[in-house]
Every structure is written in C-alpha cells, then in structure tokens.
Amino acid sequence: MAGEWRRASIGELCDAGFIELQTGPFGSQLHAYDYVDEGIPVVPTEAIRERRIEHSVLPKITEVKAKELGRHRLQSGDILFARRGVRATGHVGCVRKAETGFICGTGAIRLRVIRSSAVDPDFLSHLLADPASVEWFKFHAIGATMPNLNEGIIRSFPLCIPPLPEQRAIAHILGTLDDKIELNRRMSETLEAMARALFKSWFVDFDPVRAKAEGRATGLPRGTEALFPGRLVESEVGEVPEGWGTGTLANLSTLNPEAWTKDTRPDEINYVDLSKTKWGRIEAVTAYRAHDAPSRAQRVLRPGDTVVGTVRPGNGSYAYITDEGLTGSTGFAVLRPKRPEYAEFVYLAATAPDNVDTLANLADGGAYPAVRPEVVAATPTVCMDDRILQTFARLSKPLLGRIAQNERESRTLAALRDTLLPKLISGELRVRAAEALLEENA
C-alpha cells in the first residue's frame, strides 16, 4: 500500500464534514396511494443496481408531494444504498444529471459528498460498488429473513483513501469502461424499441392493414405490402386482419424443451439466473463445475430461445438467447421457436409490456408470487401466413443481433472493470499500469 493512502471510515468522513448520510422518507411519509402515472420519479430499492438507477421500475408522485419530501431530493453525484432485501441490500446506485430532482425512496439511504476537495464522489461510488464492499454490507446488515442496512452500519464501513488526484485518475479509468457499457446499453434500448415498434405496428395495431383498407400508403415495399390483407374482420378477440387467426405462443414454440439430468449434465455449467436477467439483458453468466452448480441450473438454452421469469414476472426477468452453451434456472419458462423464423416474433410477443403486466397480475403466492410456465406459453397472439413472419424475422433479426453483440462487448468490459476495480482502489495496481492494460484491450 502506498504510504500516502490513509485509512478512515464513512463515519469519520461524515464527522469531518466531507460527506453526509440521510435515510429516505419513513413509510408514514410516502404511501402506495401517493403514486401516480405521471410526475416526479421516486427511487425504490429495486431500482438501485450496478452504480445506476433503473428507470423502468420508478414509481412517480405529484409535484406537490415531492415538495413535501423536498429534503429527500436527489442531486447529481449522490450515491444511493439499497438498504433492504435479500438480494438488493448493499448495492449502490449513482445519481446522474438526468436524475437530478428525483426523490430518494423509503428503501434507500443517500450518501452525498459535501466537500469534493477531499473526496471524489465518482471514486467513492466505485469503491462502494466493489463486490467486496457489497458483501461487507450484506454481512453486517441486520436481520436474517429481511436484511436491513442503517446509517450506523454504513458509518462503520472502513476504506482506504488515496490523494485526490489519484482518486480522480482511478475514477476516470473505471468511468471510461462504465461509459462504454452505458453507451452500449442506450444503443441496445434504441434497437429494441425499433423492433418493438415494428412488432406493435404489424401485429397489434395492424397499421399496414388499416392503411390499405383506407386507401393510404403503407410505406412498405410492394412485395411486403402485398402480404397483408386489405381489411379487418371481427373475431372472438376483436378485430383481426382478414384471413388471420388467433392462437397462443404454444402454436409457435415449444415450452421447456430440454433439461439436464445427472447423467447428461456437462462438466461445466454456464448459468443464467433470474436475478442477473433484467428487461432483455443477461447481466452476467456464472461458470460452475457441475457438482457446484445450483440445483435450479437445469434448463438447456439454445440460440433463438426466449426465457421469461415465472417468479415475480413483473420484475422483467426475460431475455432473448443468442449464445451457445447456456443453462437457465428452473425459474424461467423457456420458449423454443418451432421454426427459426418464429424466434423474433415469439420473443417480442412474450415480452411485450402489456403481456409482462398481465403475467404480473396473474402471479399468485405469498413472498414469491409466480405463474406456471404453461401460463407464459398460453400468451394469446394472432396467427398469420409464415411469409409475413419470415419478412418480420428478416427485418428484426439484425436489430436483436446487434443488441446481442453489444451485450457481449459490455460483459467483456464489465469483466475488465471488475478485475481492475479492487486492485485500483486498494493500491495494488497503480494508474499507469491500469492505463497500459486498457490500451492492450482497446
């Protein structure tokens, strides 16, 4: 350890006036009935992950209510601790400029750097996000069934602080990797939005059919336009294009087609867990020796499969599989397309926002509400000529393929970041050596 580094605790930094801690509002200050469809976002426990705030799970409150909770307004640079939950406890999220003015939720504790002349908030956020730090918080959390953090536990966290220039240099190196990961994430969101918009236009709103019925231009190439009928007709589920039918995803895919047994299980399991699968992203794949793998590691996954989490389906634990050699949790319903050209349609239909909401409403059970895999396969859908599905696959496959490429690159970058992180924040690896490693991996 370099001699100029000094040891301290979060509490000592608070007492010296460098940082401050504040627990989110009490439950009596913020109730479920305060949430509205449009308004000021509130950051709950489940939105805090991987040094960022997950916007897809943010409830909202009115501006009037937000003013009542003014002391809990967030600023750019704030660090949020998830303070409760078996999986969430100890994880941190960083508040960025776009999230300025959001409200800290009841399940979070806010850390704010008051004097950045002594502590760099980006460096501190990386240090606190180190898996070793997260494990420290989990270990010291109170409660076996539902672990909880409090300000006292956070104050006792020990850390080593380098001089400010080195803090900033370390934060810059790690931030460069995070920026590339974030750019990939935003690009993937745009690509998925394009695929979903096309799916909705063709198979939910039936825009080409309506345009032809009304004598308007469809905007499609002549050959593609000819695949769509020219009018809508009534069916048991409402209007559908003439000549189309209705069915379920079971007509287009096979449910849970393969599972490992003790005899067939490979020596190494590349495991995909529900907790690491969020809103179309597989955040991590964990390698296990066969005898060390979780008992739930049974579902055989193939490229083109769609996986949908059946436990708490509203959490969005779904993904489109593009890599070989993966094994999924039994908490997934696996939908394998019966023909290759069905793959993109099955994924987008199974994971459409309305269907995720429907599955969440159908889930039952106490602490872990769930649906049976058969319920996922029973998702209603329209049925049409395979030529339309072939055309849709030709247009949507490159979009999902680029998303998969982005995800693979991001996992590589995250692995490099996670390798550098503990070495940099402990002083084992100096900044110049880390910069050289980045150049080698550029």
Order of alpha helices (4+ residues) and beta strands (2+ residues): beta-alpha-beta-beta-beta-beta-beta-beta-alpha-beta-beta-beta-beta-alpha-alpha-alpha-beta-alpha-alpha-alpha-beta-beta-beta-beta-beta-beta-beta-beta-beta-beta-beta-beta-beta-alpha-alpha-alpha-beta-alpha-alpha
